[in-house]
Amino acid sequence: MSAGRSRRRGLLLWPGIALILVGVGLLGYVGWEFWGTTWVSHRHRDQALTQIEREWARPQGGSGAVRTTWGDATAIIRIPRFGSDYAVPVFEGTSDDVLATGFGHFDHTAAPGEVGNFALAAHRITHGEPLRRMPELKIGDEVLVQTRTTTFTYRLTTPGSGLVVPFTAGWVTDPLPTNPDGGVEPAQAPGQRLITLTTCSELFHTDNRMVAFGVLEKRVAS
């Protein structure tokens, strides 16, 4: 083999190896985003639930938020349609750290059981995927919100896939959400105690949000 041909083969070899390494790196990144982050989130979620339940069990504990490693937790969400073992903590705010571990409670929206709109956000894919099965939710499904002292039962009045809006549609977190397009919305009656669930509408696209509304049906002391 001539020296020139050997050099040309060498020049082709290294770019090929570089492309392979880039491809492996991209596959690793995708794998981490879709599976690694969820594995880590499930571990953090379980640890947060343990911290919350331990604090709630203390007789001298107050009624405020529980300070955890991942944020201030105020409740645990249970959705029977998602299984009897479904339990996800609710943290104050909607920062990346919060949403990487559980539900985020939108600032300036009602607390559980209060008049107004208890508005929540959660991931549908990656980071634990609390609302991956959002489209399965149906009118009449229950969303249980457990706090230190009370369990609130909300019943959905719209299905999980009944409303898709741009991520800029801030009206869905209003005290009484009113659809400016005249479409899906809660009953327009003042003084309601509402819950709103929001998540990404598509698994691989994040510009739109899927939204479901519910109304408080009952409360039971924990």
Secondary structure, DSSP 8 states (H G I E B T S, - for coil): --HHHHHHHHHHHHHHHHHHHHHHHHHHHHHIIIIIHHHHHHHHHHHHHHHHHHHHH-TT--SS-EEETTEEEEEEEE-GGG-TT--EEEEEB--HHHHTTSEEE-TTS--TTSSEEEEEE--SSSTT-TTTTGGG--TT-EEEEE-SSEEEEEEESS-TTSEEEETT-GGGGSSS---TTS-S-----TT-EEEEEEEEEETTEEEEEEEEEEEEEEEEE-
